[in-house]
């Protein structure tokens, strides 16, 4: 099965400026994703999609391919991940290269490991779903959430308040790290979460959204803890 890793790293970042290449424990954040993809040894091509020359150079220095820069259409604030992937696949097709499967990898996910990438692609190969999405369970049951009404806290779903946490159905959310996808199905549906998407369940220690400086510090603490444990 021919495969490509597509790392999406545009230059713009509103909440944390230059987040994709900001040093994370001494190394540009983007490089963690590139190294994980390369070390996995499972991709025929590891490329970075960017509109930024500095990011492109850092990507090349880390061993990734940057055969073209993003168009203005996929570099704005409204372009979706699917838009970026479609552009990449079309550009490679123009160059005479097509891939049966791809792994879309985010550039701000230092917790990605070669092993997890292998797991995701192995599920895609063996079980043949449309896509594979890493997910993590919510640490607190959303069914027992409260809302503010007239300055008072009230249960959103009162019937769930007396229930034990372990008796409530587990809810999961996207880890925001990577997606392993069957190319043919993606080109038909144009989305990542398709009818036949398989989960790859990760632990909370492997996941951290990084949207502000507090998130960044938490991510560095988690990363140190995770690697000390390993």
Secondary structure, 3 states (H helix, E strand, C coil): CCEEEEEECCCCCCCCCCHHHCEECCEEHHHHHHHHHHHHCCCCEEEEECCCHHHHHHHHHCCCECCCCCCHHHCCCCCCHHHHHHHHHHHHHHCCCCCCEEEEEECCCCCCCHHHHHHHHHHHHHHCCCEEEEEEECCCCHHHCEEEECCEEEECCHHHCCCCHHHCCCCEEEEEEEEEEEHHHHHHHCCCCCCCEEEEECCHHHCCCCCCHHHHHHHHHHHHHHHHHC
